[in-house]
Amino acid sequence: MGFAVRKATYQDMPAIAALLAQARGDGLDPAERAARGFIQGHLSDRILLNFIDGTGVFVAVHTDEHGERKVAGAALTSDPAALAGGDGPPARTIATATTSGLTDFVLYGPVAVDPRFQGRGVVRLLIDAVQKSLSPDYSEAVLFVETANEKSLAVHRHLGMREVGAFEVGGRDYVVFAFALGD
């Protein structure tokens, strides 16, 4: 059948949490993680709720030939101001300092796609939904990708995202990508 993309609801939380946990690549050696892609960190239910209640989590839901539905991918978004005071570096400070002056942006990511659905355009569908939903309030989306994450770098470059900056935190190097939300 196909994919439908929508904003996540509270009922989607267990499926999103499982997808994000799988996408961390725990137990893989660094070369496997680089090739398969990975996301960082652990999101508690409270933090996931904040994403859902904020600018949103977008899910791609696959319906198979038997009518069964499964969350195939998820893209989290957040206003940078909503992340102030977390454990990581202040997102707005990093993004503003590294993006050639972008000021009206939303953060995009992490993004995870079930391995069974990778290579089928799920990330593109998620990006399209983010663009359509958030363009009234933001002009750009910004994401950070660790340079060790070869798969994610390749995907976002393939999708035509602009590399607008770079930074280092804790001995890890990151590329900052941006993409327009408006027309």
C-alpha positions in Angstrom: 0.0 0.0 0.0 1.7 3.2 1.0 2.7 5.9 3.5 0.6 8.6 5.2 2.4 11.3 7.1 0.8 13.2 10.0 1.7 14.8 13.3 2.1 12.3 16.0 -0.4 11.8 18.9 0.2 10.6 22.4 -0.9 7.1 21.2 2.1 7.0 18.9 4.6 7.5 21.7 5.5 3.8 22.3 6.1 3.2 18.6 8.2 6.4 18.3 10.2 5.5 21.4 10.9 2.0 20.0 11.9 3.4 16.6 14.3 6.0 18.2 15.8 3.3 20.5 16.5 1.0 17.5 18.0 3.9 15.6 20.7 4.6 18.3 22.7 1.7 16.9 23.6 0.4 20.4 25.9 -2.6 20.2 27.2 -1.8 16.7 30.9 -1.0 16.2 31.7 2.5 15.0 32.1 1.5 11.3 28.6 -0.2 11.4 27.1 2.8 13.1 28.6 5.1 10.5 27.3 3.0 7.6 23.8 2.4 9.0 23.3 5.8 10.6 22.4 6.5 14.2 20.8 9.0 16.5 22.2 10.1 19.8 20.8 10.3 23.3 17.8 8.8 25.1 14.5 10.6 25.1 12.4 10.1 28.2 8.6 10.0 27.8 8.5 13.5 29.3 10.9 14.9 26.7 9.0 13.1 23.9 5.8 14.7 25.2 7.5 18.1 25.0 8.3 17.4 21.3 4.7 16.3 20.6 3.2 19.3 22.4 5.7 21.7 20.9 6.2 22.1 17.1 5.5 18.5 16.7 6.7 15.0 15.9 5.9 13.9 12.4 5.3 10.2 11.7 5.2 8.3 8.4 2.7 5.5 8.9 2.9 2.5 6.5 -0.3 0.5 5.7 0.4 -3.0 4.3 -1.8 -5.1 2.0 -3.7 -6.4 5.1 -4.5 -3.0 6.3 -2.0 -3.2 9.2 -0.5 0.2 10.1 3.1 0.7 11.5 5.1 3.8 12.2 7.8 3.6 9.6 9.6 6.8 10.4 9.6 9.8 12.7 11.0 13.3 12.6 11.1 15.4 15.7 11.0 19.2 15.6 11.4 21.8 18.2 11.7 25.5 18.7 15.3 26.1 19.8 14.1 28.2 22.8 12.2 25.1 24.1 15.5 23.3 24.5 17.2 25.8 26.7 18.6 24.4 29.9 18.9 20.8 28.8 22.0 18.6 29.2 23.4 19.4 25.7 24.7 22.6 24.3 22.2 25.4 23.9 20.7 24.7 20.5 19.8 28.3 19.6 23.3 29.5 20.5 25.0 26.8 18.4 22.7 27.2 15.5 22.8 31.0 15.4 26.6 31.0 15.7 27.0 28.5 12.9 24.3 29.3 10.4 25.4 32.5 8.8 22.8 34.5 10.7 19.7 32.4 10.3 17.4 33.6 13.0 13.9 32.4 12.2 14.3 28.6 12.3 13.0 25.4 13.9 15.2 22.5 14.8 14.7 19.3 12.8 15.8 16.0 14.3 16.4 13.5 15.4 15.0 11.5 12.5 14.6 7.7 12.4 13.3 5.3 9.8 12.7 1.6 10.4 15.3 -0.3 8.5 12.6 -2.2 6.6 11.4 1.1 5.0 14.7 2.8 4.4 15.4 3.8 0.8 11.7 4.3 0.1 11.4 8.0 0.3 10.3 8.2 4.0 12.6 11.0 5.0 11.5 13.1 1.9 7.9 12.6 3.0 8.7 13.6 6.5 10.5 16.7 5.3 7.6 17.7 3.1 5.2 17.4 6.1 7.5 19.6 8.2 7.8 22.2 5.4 4.0 22.3 5.0 3.1 22.4 8.6 5.8 24.7 10.0 6.2 27.2 7.2 3.7 29.7 8.6 5.8 30.1 11.7 9.4 29.5 10.5 11.4 30.2 7.4 14.1 27.5 7.8 14.7 24.2 9.5 18.1 23.5 10.9 19.7 20.1 11.9 22.9 18.9 13.3 24.6 15.8 12.0 27.7 14.3 13.6 30.4 13.8 11.0 30.9 10.2 12.1 27.3 9.5 10.9 28.1 8.9 7.3 24.6 7.6 6.4 22.9 10.7 7.7 25.3 13.0 6.0 24.8 11.2 2.7 21.0 11.2 3.1 20.8 14.9 3.9 23.2 15.9 1.1 21.3 13.8 -1.3 18.1 15.6 -0.4 19.8 18.9 -1.3 20.1 20.4 2.2 22.5 23.3 2.5 25.5 23.0 4.7 25.6 26.2 6.6 28.1 25.7 9.4 30.0 23.3 11.6 30.9 23.0 15.3 32.6 20.7 17.8 31.2 19.7 21.2 32.9 17.2 23.5 35.4 16.1 20.9 32.6 15.4 18.3 32.4 17.3 15.1 29.0 18.3 13.6 27.8 19.7 10.3 24.9 22.1 10.4 22.4 21.7 7.6 19.4 24.0 6.7 16.5 23.8 4.4 13.8 26.3 3.5 10.3 25.8 4.8 8.5 28.3 2.6 8.0 28.3 -1.1 
